[in-house]
Amino acid sequence: MSAVDLNSPAPTRKRSRLPLTLIVGLALVGIHVAIALLTLFWTPYDPNDMAGMRLEGPSLAHWAGTDRLGRDLFTQIMIGSRIAIQVGAGAVAIGAAIGVTLGVIAAFATRTLDDALAATLDILIAFPTLLLAMLVVAAGDGASLGSAIIALGVAISAIVARLTRILAKRVLEMDYITAARTSGTSWLAIVFIHLLPNIWPTLMVNFALQFGLAVIAEASLSYLGLGAPPPNASWGRLLQEAQGTVYTAPFGAVAPGIALVILVIGMNLLADGLRDFADPTRRRGQ
């Protein structure tokens, strides 16, 4: 037997570190989520309180100044965070439910049905997300937060369905899927046991990206008057209201713009971090 050197250092296990982009993305998005939850219980001022002076600059009383009606702008931006999180989460949830279902059906469907679904998805994807959302909102009862979420969810579903179809077809060609079918495993069991767990990491990255796009699209809809109507303080509506005073009170446009950029950058970093975390070979320096 060989002697054991008691002075030799014990072998250490290399710990898997989270990607920096994932950490930064979680931090930026987490700030907005925390603010959105906080607005359910507290805001510095009542959102409709017009007690301040019109177009005040940032001060101790009003951290981001006031808008053209004398309302506290920081309170409006906090409410905008809540609306952005609601829209992003709601649109992605609707898009995921419809898109994943259609994508899986297309992957299992016959060639004729698969080609028909693929052609339909290509047509829907050809329309810009904002334009498709505008058409859905215009076809509804009018502009509202709910109609904006549904419209964006329908627009996102086509992108999710196409990606799900491609990923699902790749998985269904694997040998272990053939073995599962041969053994008599039902298609429903194959979907939930083998298919979804294998495509879920890639779908999560896409969901994060679509979240950011939904936030931008909702801000654009609100800017055009097709999003959340007053008194909802959407960032897009704040930008639209501030465009007339952008030279005399620029902070009214800068502040909601910064909030929008931070959330979108955070979601993109989160998506990039999730991609690296799901595929460690992509990490730099590993």
Disulfide bonds with the S-S distance in Angstrom:
none
